[in-house]
Amino acid sequence: MINSSKHTQSGFTLVEMMIVVAIIGVLAAIAYPSYQRYVIKTKRVDMMTEMQNIASEIESRKLAQGSYRAISAQIKADFATAYPQQGAALYTVGFTPDPLASTWMITATPKSGTQMASDGVLSLNYQNIKCRTIGTEKKCGTGSEWND
């Protein structure tokens, strides 16, 4: 009598493995750019929040001192710097006061060589007008124009 036993193989074939790798590659190609846009937008929102905090501090100091003229030099010294202050700096923040006209503007310029470099310049003025300038295109308003 001949004893024959069946050997069943278990596992995946090379073709099945290649199909899985291809699917993972396609999903990664779709997901990674979306993730990068999300990270850039999050860092922009962080900078916008910081600019609004600076604007609040400017107005608080103006109320305490009575005029922009009295606080403009100190504001420049305190807030004209790079942000974020921890980690790699992504923006250079500038403050432009006009004490004679009682106006000011905060500008956040992305640092070259960072992921924010092509994201555009952000600005906020004393009237709470927010602008985002990318190249020659400038969007301004008092709403969510920064995030467009």
VMD Tcl script that draws the C-alpha trace (Angstrom):
set ca {
  {0.00 0.00 0.00}
  {1.18 3.39 -0.83}
  {0.63 6.02 1.79}
  {0.14 9.33 0.16}
  {-0.22 12.42 2.23}
  {-1.20 15.77 0.95}
  {1.04 18.66 1.73}
  {-0.87 21.89 1.86}
  {1.19 25.00 1.66}
  {0.30 27.98 3.75}
  {1.37 31.56 3.32}
  {1.26 34.20 0.64}
  {2.52 34.03 -2.87}
  {4.90 36.62 -4.24}
  {2.15 38.06 -6.43}
  {-0.14 38.57 -3.44}
  {2.65 40.30 -1.52}
  {3.38 42.61 -4.47}
  {-0.30 43.56 -4.71}
  {-0.32 44.50 -1.02}
  {2.86 46.55 -1.42}
  {1.37 48.36 -4.43}
  {-1.83 49.18 -2.51}
  {0.17 50.52 0.43}
  {2.25 52.64 -1.97}
  {-0.83 54.16 -3.58}
  {-2.38 54.95 -0.20}
  {0.87 56.55 1.01}
  {1.14 58.64 -2.16}
  {-2.34 60.01 -1.51}
  {-2.04 60.45 2.26}
  {1.41 62.07 2.57}
  {0.66 65.29 0.63}
  {-2.58 65.71 2.59}
  {-0.65 65.29 5.82}
  {1.93 67.89 4.72}
  {-0.83 70.41 3.92}
  {-2.36 69.73 7.34}
  {0.98 70.33 9.11}
  {1.56 73.60 7.22}
  {-1.95 74.85 7.96}
  {-1.55 73.96 11.65}
  {1.71 75.91 11.89}
  {0.09 78.88 10.09}
  {-2.80 78.82 12.59}
  {-0.28 78.76 15.45}
  {1.41 81.87 14.02}
  {-1.92 83.62 13.50}
  {-2.84 82.93 17.12}
  {0.51 84.30 18.28}
  {-0.04 87.46 16.22}
  {-3.46 87.96 17.78}
  {-1.89 87.53 21.23}
  {0.70 90.19 20.35}
  {-2.10 92.51 19.14}
  {-3.93 92.05 22.45}
  {-0.75 92.87 24.34}
  {-0.23 96.01 22.22}
  {-3.73 97.24 22.98}
  {-3.37 96.44 26.70}
  {-0.12 98.38 26.89}
  {-1.65 101.28 24.97}
  {-4.50 101.47 27.48}
  {-2.03 101.44 30.36}
  {0.38 104.00 28.81}
  {-2.12 106.19 26.98}
  {-0.64 106.10 23.47}
  {1.15 103.97 20.91}
  {4.03 106.44 20.94}
  {4.81 105.57 24.56}
  {4.98 101.83 23.88}
  {6.29 101.48 20.31}
  {9.97 101.07 21.19}
  {9.26 98.48 23.87}
  {6.85 96.56 21.63}
  {9.52 96.31 18.93}
  {12.02 95.04 21.46}
  {9.62 92.52 22.99}
  {7.97 91.07 19.90}
  {10.16 91.59 16.82}
  {11.67 88.13 16.83}
  {11.44 84.67 15.32}
  {8.55 82.30 16.02}
  {8.00 79.76 17.34}
  {10.42 80.57 20.13}
  {10.97 76.88 20.90}
  {12.24 74.63 18.15}
  {13.11 75.67 14.63}
  {12.02 79.22 13.82}
  {9.52 79.29 10.95}
  {8.62 83.00 10.85}
  {10.29 86.33 11.42}
  {7.91 88.72 13.14}
  {8.08 92.45 12.60}
  {6.19 95.31 14.19}
  {5.64 98.58 12.35}
  {4.20 101.32 14.53}
  {3.15 104.73 13.34}
  {2.81 106.59 16.63}
  {1.78 109.83 14.98}
  {-1.20 108.20 13.29}
  {-1.89 105.77 16.16}
  {-1.61 102.76 13.87}
  {0.46 99.59 13.82}
  {0.95 96.42 11.82}
  {2.39 93.04 12.77}
  {3.97 91.06 9.94}
  {5.04 87.40 10.01}
  {7.35 86.49 7.14}
  {8.16 82.80 6.59}
  {11.85 81.98 6.85}
  {13.40 80.69 3.66}
  {14.48 77.06 3.73}
  {11.57 76.02 5.97}
  {8.40 74.19 5.05}
  {6.53 77.48 5.52}
  {8.67 79.36 2.95}
  {6.04 79.26 0.21}
  {3.03 79.66 2.49}
  {2.85 83.45 2.31}
  {3.33 86.51 4.51}
  {0.78 87.09 7.27}
  {-0.11 90.55 8.55}
  {-2.47 91.96 11.15}
  {-3.15 95.64 11.74}
  {-4.72 97.84 14.42}
  {-8.16 97.50 12.80}
  {-7.97 93.68 13.06}
  {-7.60 93.38 9.29}
  {-5.80 90.14 8.56}
  {-3.95 89.56 5.30}
  {-2.14 86.66 3.72}
  {0.06 87.45 0.75}
  {1.40 84.72 -1.53}
  {3.41 86.18 -4.38}
  {1.28 88.93 -5.87}
  {-2.02 87.58 -4.53}
  {-3.21 89.26 -1.33}
  {-6.34 88.26 0.59}
  {-7.48 90.56 3.38}
  {-10.44 90.85 5.71}
  {-11.59 90.47 9.28}
  {-12.65 86.81 8.98}
  {-10.85 83.64 7.98}
  {-8.91 85.08 5.04}
  {-5.67 83.89 6.61}
  {-6.71 80.28 6.20}
  {-7.79 80.43 2.57}
}
mol new
graphics top color blue
foreach p $ca { graphics top sphere $p radius 0.5 }
foreach p [lrange $ca 0 end-1] q [lrange $ca 1 end] { graphics top cylinder $p $q radius 0.2 }
display resetview
